[in-house]
Amino acid sequence: MAKKGRVFSGARPTGRQHLGNYLGAIQNYVALQDDYDCVYCIVDVHALTTVETTQDLKQNTAEMVLDWLAAGIRPAETIVFVQSHVPQVMELHTYLSMVTPLGKLTDLPTFKDKVRQQPENVNYGLLGYPVLMAADIVLYKADVVPVGIDQAPHLEFTRETVRSFNYRYNTKALIEPQAKHTEIKKVLGIDGVEKMSKSLNNHIEIAATPEETTARVREMVTDPARMKRTDPGNPDICNVYTMHKIFSPQSDVEMVNVECRRAGIGCVDCKKLLAKNMNAQLEPLRTKRAEFASRPGYVQDVLDDGARRARVIAEQTMQEVRKAIQLP
Ligand code: ADP
């Protein structure tokens, strides 16, 4: 079936993925494959703007790719690769920087956030982050980029950069990408308050064992007003119930909804049921992941093949770009 165009998305190599990544990003990556040619990049160069040590980059990349593949990313059709394996992106970043007014970069909210977060390390890479991101997107001639609200200004920046470049060099070499706004399902952590995140250690890994999953679910915070087993609870404000709606069969969701409100089920049993259903849902994915992990060199082969295919597109774009600039 003819595809609607090309999607590009980049993700930082954050290692084993958690349920927030899975429900908020990876499932969308998987679904997009049905309608688009997809290019999914592990942005290790972007990661250098914030990581303190690089010794885990390789391992974190491999763990993340295993989660992607197990979740249903299909490497025979989708290009999965590592940003630094296609160095043309650094060249394009430099050319795009020449049509980028400095003030635009210093004004971006994401830059200001980073300056607040790491005042001791305000490196050029943080400022140039959106330029490198724009280079990623246009190097692979993406038509569509899935973006959440926080990334929307970066995509708009990319579109303006493309227009500036094409205008300055009187060319159509670069394609202006469209934003595909994705509804981000914000998944809360086991604290029931903050967004699930590795750095807050409130996460459940996709690849956790069933026992680890059960232990994590047992720690989940429920309706704080429910002090005793005999108190009725309010599922509408309980993250355990939210997770039931994602992982449990409809009959269990309905039962929990009714029984929690009349103290017919306690939080301990409610969580046991959730852990059982979560483990059952994730079991096929975990089995696949273990199988991929046991194949020697499999992840490396996927990434090598992805880089090879990405380089073909990248070099084609760069030839057009160099010609447009009239580099000697
Ligand atoms: P990055 O720095 O690349 O955003 P993250 O690990 O924070 O790294 O996020 C990777 C992807 O997973 C992003 O698309 C992000 O929106 C999504 N994501 C992360 N945590 C959650 C969460 N708790 N709920 C929903 N989506 C999430």
Boltz pocket constraint, residues with backbone or C-beta under 6 A from the ligand:
constraints:
  - pocket:
      binder: B
      contacts: [[A, 10], [A, 11], [A, 12], [A, 14], [A, 20], [A, 21], [A, 22], [A, 23], [A, 24], [A, 25], [A, 148], [A, 184], [A, 185], [A, 186], [A, 187], [A, 188], [A, 189], [A, 195], [A, 196], [A, 197]]
      max_distance: 6.0
